[in-house]
Amino acid sequence: MITIKQLKNIATDIKSDDSWVNDSHSGAEHKGICDGLNRLISHLEETECDECKKDETEWLNNFADYIQDIKPNIYNEACEYADKLEENE
């Protein structure tokens, strides 16, 4: 699987090769290629970040469920504590 870092390096190589640009038409084509690669990388970075957030949320939910099942008093006390801190902000 190709990582985003590898993809960025490939995109940098492609964008830096302007040896074939010899007029305004090929210049516009090169600019379009560069813009497209930048958009692709941005989209992949955003998507990866969203996946990380989903993983973190799932982990936190599993953690809270475990605490609730094993030590419900601690879970309830922690919720009350967090609520109080939030009210004081």
C-alpha positions as a Markdown table, in Angstrom:
| # | Residue | x | y | z |
|---|---|---|---|---|
| 1 | Met | 0.0 | 0.0 | 0.0 |
| 2 | Ile | 1.3 | 3.5 | -0.9 |
| 3 | Thr | 1.5 | 5.9 | 2.0 |
| 4 | Ile | 0.5 | 9.5 | 1.7 |
| 5 | Lys | 4.2 | 10.5 | 2.2 |
| 6 | Gln | 5.2 | 8.3 | -0.7 |
| 7 | Leu | 2.4 | 9.8 | -2.8 |
| 8 | Lys | 3.6 | 13.3 | -1.9 |
| 9 | Asn | 7.1 | 12.5 | -3.0 |
| 10 | Ile | 5.8 | 11.1 | -6.3 |
| 11 | Ala | 3.6 | 14.2 | -6.8 |
| 12 | Thr | 6.6 | 16.5 | -6.1 |
| 13 | Asp | 8.6 | 14.7 | -8.7 |
| 14 | Ile | 5.8 | 15.0 | -11.3 |
| 15 | Lys | 5.2 | 18.6 | -10.5 |
| 16 | Ser | 8.9 | 19.6 | -10.7 |
| 17 | Asp | 9.2 | 18.1 | -14.1 |
| 18 | Asp | 8.4 | 20.9 | -16.4 |
| 19 | Ser | 10.9 | 20.1 | -19.1 |
| 20 | Trp | 8.1 | 19.3 | -21.5 |
| 21 | Val | 6.4 | 22.7 | -21.0 |
| 22 | Asn | 7.2 | 24.8 | -24.1 |
| 23 | Asp | 4.2 | 27.1 | -24.6 |
| 24 | Ser | 1.1 | 28.5 | -22.9 |
| 25 | His | -0.9 | 25.4 | -23.7 |
| 26 | Ser | 1.5 | 22.9 | -22.2 |
| 27 | Gly | 2.0 | 25.5 | -19.3 |
| 28 | Ala | -1.7 | 25.4 | -18.6 |
| 29 | Glu | -1.7 | 21.6 | -18.8 |
| 30 | His | 1.2 | 21.5 | -16.3 |
| 31 | Lys | -0.6 | 23.9 | -14.0 |
| 32 | Gly | -3.7 | 21.7 | -14.1 |
| 33 | Ile | -1.7 | 18.6 | -13.3 |
| 34 | Cys | -0.1 | 20.3 | -10.3 |
| 35 | Asp | -3.5 | 21.6 | -9.1 |
| 36 | Gly | -5.0 | 18.1 | -9.5 |
| 37 | Leu | -2.2 | 16.5 | -7.6 |
| 38 | Asn | -2.5 | 19.0 | -4.8 |
| 39 | Arg | -6.2 | 18.4 | -4.5 |
| 40 | Leu | -5.7 | 14.7 | -4.5 |
| 41 | Ile | -3.2 | 14.9 | -1.6 |
| 42 | Ser | -5.4 | 17.3 | 0.3 |
| 43 | His | -8.4 | 15.0 | 0.0 |
| 44 | Leu | -6.4 | 12.0 | 1.1 |
| 45 | Glu | -5.1 | 13.8 | 4.1 |
| 46 | Glu | -8.5 | 14.9 | 5.1 |
| 47 | Thr | -9.9 | 11.4 | 4.7 |
| 48 | Glu | -7.1 | 9.9 | 6.7 |
| 49 | Cys | -7.7 | 12.4 | 9.5 |
| 50 | Asp | -11.5 | 11.5 | 9.5 |
| 51 | Glu | -10.6 | 7.8 | 9.7 |
| 52 | Cys | -8.3 | 8.6 | 12.7 |
| 53 | Lys | -11.1 | 10.4 | 14.4 |
| 54 | Lys | -13.5 | 7.5 | 13.8 |
| 55 | Asp | -11.0 | 5.1 | 15.3 |
| 56 | Glu | -10.4 | 7.3 | 18.3 |
| 57 | Thr | -14.1 | 7.7 | 18.9 |
| 58 | Glu | -14.7 | 4.0 | 18.6 |
| 59 | Trp | -11.9 | 3.3 | 21.1 |
| 60 | Leu | -13.2 | 5.9 | 23.6 |
| 61 | Asn | -16.7 | 4.4 | 23.3 |
| 62 | Asn | -15.4 | 0.9 | 23.9 |
| 63 | Phe | -13.4 | 2.1 | 26.9 |
| 64 | Ala | -16.4 | 3.9 | 28.4 |
| 65 | Asp | -18.6 | 0.8 | 27.8 |
| 66 | Tyr | -16.0 | -1.4 | 29.6 |
| 67 | Ile | -15.8 | 0.9 | 32.6 |
| 68 | Gln | -19.6 | 1.2 | 32.8 |
| 69 | Asp | -19.9 | -2.6 | 32.7 |
| 70 | Ile | -17.1 | -3.4 | 35.2 |
| 71 | Lys | -17.2 | -0.4 | 37.6 |
| 72 | Pro | -20.4 | 1.6 | 37.1 |
| 73 | Asn | -19.8 | 3.8 | 40.1 |
| 74 | Ile | -16.5 | 5.0 | 38.8 |
| 75 | Tyr | -18.0 | 5.6 | 35.4 |
| 76 | Asn | -20.8 | 7.7 | 36.9 |
| 77 | Glu | -18.4 | 9.6 | 39.1 |
| 78 | Ala | -16.2 | 10.4 | 36.2 |
| 79 | Cys | -19.2 | 11.6 | 34.2 |
| 80 | Glu | -20.3 | 13.9 | 37.1 |
| 81 | Tyr | -16.7 | 15.2 | 37.4 |
| 82 | Ala | -16.5 | 16.0 | 33.7 |
| 83 | Asp | -19.9 | 17.7 | 33.7 |
| 84 | Lys | -18.8 | 19.9 | 36.7 |
| 85 | Leu | -15.6 | 20.9 | 34.9 |
| 86 | Glu | -17.5 | 21.7 | 31.8 |
| 87 | Glu | -20.0 | 23.9 | 33.7 |
| 88 | Asn | -17.2 | 25.8 | 35.4 |
| 89 | Glu | -15.6 | 26.8 | 32.0 |
